[in-house]
């Protein structure tokens, strides 16, 4: 089955849902992330799903529990459920896929807004209110935000 990707703005990233979990019996979700330099979500943990990243473009720094490492185009990083993790885009632009089979896609949909253009949204830091709202949405989807993004 093929379908047109759904375009969303999530934080300061542009996401394209390439395969929705509702479109397959396994509940697999594939989301393409397009991000500017220094995009970094808060350090977090998923309690109901593993997350696999495939780097399509750019350089990234990842943290998986106490291990910090870099990844670049062509690398795949698997983060098992319940591991503490985060990442940061090191290059001017980064693009990757996330592959999950749990509530991550639902969280993204709850926290995102339709993309107004094919580009990135305005690159402004989140307000305290936006940070609190994201934490609540994540918590409702079995994802705990644990601290600031990795350096």
Residue pairs with C-beta under 8 A, 6 or more apart in sequence:
1 23
1 24
3 20
3 23
5 16
5 17
5 18
5 32
6 16
6 17
6 20
7 14
7 15
7 16
7 114
7 115
7 118
8 14
8 15
8 16
8 17
8 108
8 109
8 112
8 113
8 114
8 115
9 15
9 112
9 113
9 114
9 115
9 116
9 120
9 121
10 108
10 111
10 112
11 39
11 41
11 111
11 126
11 134
12 35
12 36
12 39
12 120
12 121
12 122
12 123
12 124
13 33
13 34
13 35
13 39
13 120
13 121
14 33
14 34
14 35
14 115
14 118
14 119
14 120
14 121
15 31
15 32
15 33
15 34
15 108
15 112
16 31
16 32
16 34
17 29
17 30
17 31
17 105
17 108
18 30
18 31
18 32
18 97
19 28
19 29
19 30
20 29
20 105
21 27
21 28
21 29
21 100
21 101
21 105
26 101
27 101
27 102
28 99
28 100
28 101
29 98
29 99
29 100
29 101
29 104
29 105
30 97
30 98
30 99
31 97
31 98
31 100
31 104
31 105
31 108
32 56
32 95
32 96
32 97
33 94
33 95
33 96
33 97
33 98
34 93
34 94
34 95
34 120
35 89
35 93
35 94
35 95
35 120
36 89
36 92
36 93
36 94
36 120
36 123
37 89
37 90
37 91
37 92
37 93
37 94
38 88
38 89
39 88
39 89
39 94
40 86
40 87
40 88
40 89
40 149
40 150
41 86
41 87
41 149
42 86
42 131
42 134
42 135
42 145
42 146
42 147
42 148
42 149
43 63
43 84
43 85
43 86
43 145
43 146
43 147
43 148
43 149
43 150
44 84
44 85
44 86
44 138
44 143
44 144
44 145
44 146
45 82
45 83
45 84
45 85
45 143
45 144
45 146
46 79
46 81
46 82
46 100
46 102
46 104
46 142
46 143
47 81
47 82
47 142
47 143
47 144
48 81
48 102
48 103
48 142
49 81
49 100
49 101
49 102
49 103
49 104
49 142
50 78
50 79
50 80
50 81
50 100
50 101
50 102
51 78
51 79
51 85
51 98
51 99
51 100
51 104
52 76
52 77
52 78
52 79
52 98
52 99
52 100
53 60
53 62
53 71
53 76
53 77
53 79
53 87
53 96
53 97
53 98
53 99
54 75
54 76
54 96
54 97
54 99
55 71
55 72
55 73
55 74
55 75
55 76
55 77
55 94
55 95
55 96
56 73
56 95
56 96
56 97
57 73
57 91
57 93
57 94
57 95
57 96
58 72
58 73
58 89
58 90
58 91
58 92
58 93
58 94
58 95
58 96
59 70
59 71
59 72
59 89
59 90
59 91
59 94
60 70
60 71
60 72
60 87
60 88
60 89
60 90
60 91
60 94
60 96
61 68
61 69
61 70
61 71
61 87
61 88
61 90
61 150
62 68
62 69
62 70
62 71
62 77
62 85
62 86
62 87
62 150
63 84
63 85
63 86
63 87
63 150
64 77
64 79
64 83
64 84
64 85
65 83
65 84
65 85
68 150
70 90
71 77
79 85
81 102
84 146
86 149
86 150
87 150
88 149
88 150
88 151
98 104
102 142
103 141
103 142
103 143
104 141
104 143
106 141
107 137
107 138
107 140
107 141
107 143
110 137
110 140
110 141
111 133
111 134
111 137
111 138
115 121
126 134
134 145
135 145
138 144
138 145
139 145
